[in-house]
Structure formats: C-alpha cells, structure tokens
Amino acid sequence: MLKDTFFTFSTPEFDGGLIKTTITLNPAHDIFKGHFPGNPVVPGVCMMQMIKEVLENYSGKKLRLIKADNIKFLSFIDPNQHGQVGLEVKMSVVNEQVKTDAQLVNEGVVFLKFKAIFK
C-alpha cells in the first residue's frame, strides 16, 4: 500500500459515476531516491496503484486488477513540481467488476490515461 506514505488524497467528490479527488505526493518518499536521484519521477506502476487504492477506499473492499487495455503515460510527474495532481475516475460496476476510465491531471496537463477492469 502506498496510501499515507507515498501519497494521500482529499475526500473524494462523487457525481454519478465520476469520482474526483486531489492526490498529494510525498516527495521525501524512498521511491524517489531510486527513481531517479536528483530528478524524481513518479513510477508508472505507482500511478496505477494510486488509482486502485482510491477505488478500494471508495468501494470499501480490496480490488485486483484483471485487465488494463489502454494505458497511456503522457507526461512525467515530478513530485517537486507537481506535489498535487487531480484524479478523475469514471466507473461502473457490472457483474462484480469495476470498470474504470481514469486520468491523472494538473493544470491542464494529463499525466496518465488508464482504462481498466478490477474485481
């Protein structure tokens, strides 16, 4: 789990099937010592994990990624320049599967677009 050590997030806002929250990164986290020293970048796998953990918080249950068919890393997240990023997730639950279309954004810059199914 990365929540509360690598990142925290504000109370999510819900609008139908859309969840919005603000993620605050911890630039002092040990991950940035190796990824990359002097030029920290949020690893792609951590971006996906943050989305998963926000969804788990929303659903109240553990989720497992079962399919990711469209992942686009569009910009780097430097925690010193972008200490906060917005998370927007469109989601629906069908047959116990959580279908998501998510993106991480900050001031018009899209860092990640991620379509996935969790169960």
N, C-alpha and C positions, 0 to 999 in steps of 0.2 A: 504494500500500500504506500502510496506517495502522499496521500492527503494528510495534512497537518505537519508534514516535514518538508516536502518538496514544494507543495502548494496548498493554498486554502481557497475557499470560494465563498462568495456572498450568498445570502439566502436567494434561491432561485425564484424567478418570476415565471408564472405559468399563464399561457394564453392558448387555450385549446390544446393542440398537440405540440406547441412550441415552448421550450424551456430556454430561459436566458439567465445567465449568471456571469459574474466577473471573477476571473481567476487571478489570484495574486501569487506570484512566484517568489521563492526564497533563493536569491542569488548567491547566498552563502552555502547552499547545499553541496555535499561532497560530489554529487554527479558532475558539477561544473568544474571540479578540479581535474577531471579526466576528459571532459567533453566541452570545451577544449581549453587548456590552461592559457589564460590571458585573452582568450576570445570565446567566452562561454556561449553555448548554443543549446537550446532545449532539444534533447534527442527525440526523434520522431515517435519512437515507441512510448516515450513518456507523454507525448501529446495525446496519443490514443488511450493510454492508461488514465489520464485525467478525465477524458470523456466518459470512460467506463465507470470510474469512481463517482462522478457526479450522477450518472444514471442509477447506480446502485443506491446512492443516497436518496434519490427521488423514489425509486421503486421499493426500497426497504428490504431488498434481497440481493444476494450475490448473483452476479451475472458472469457468463462465459461467452467470449467472442466465438461465434460459429461460422461467420462469413464476413469478409471485407472485400467487396468487389470494386471499390472505387476510392483509392486513397491518393490524394494529391498534396504533396508538400510544396507550397508555393513561395514561401519566404522563411528565413531563419528567425527564430525568436531569441534575441539576446536579452537575458533577464535584467541586465543593467540598463538597457534602453527601453524595454517593454516589460516593466515589472508587473503590469496588469494587462490581461487580454480578455476579451469577451468570448464567451462560449454560447453559441446558439445551436439548439438541437431540435429538429423536427422529429417526432417519434410517434409510433403507433404500436399497439400490441395486438398480434394476431397469432392465435394458437400457441400461446405462451412464449412467442418470440417477440423480441423488442426490435423493431425495425427503426433504424436511425439514419438521419441525414444531418451531419454536424459540421460546424466550421468554427475555427478559432480566428478572431479578428481583433484589430486595434486600429482605430482612426482610419478606417477605410482600407487597411492592409489586411489581406486574407493570408493567414499562415498555413492553414490546413483545411482541406475539404475531405470529409470522411463519411462514406456510406457503409453501413454495417448492419449485421443482424446479431443480436445477443440472445442468449437463453438462460 
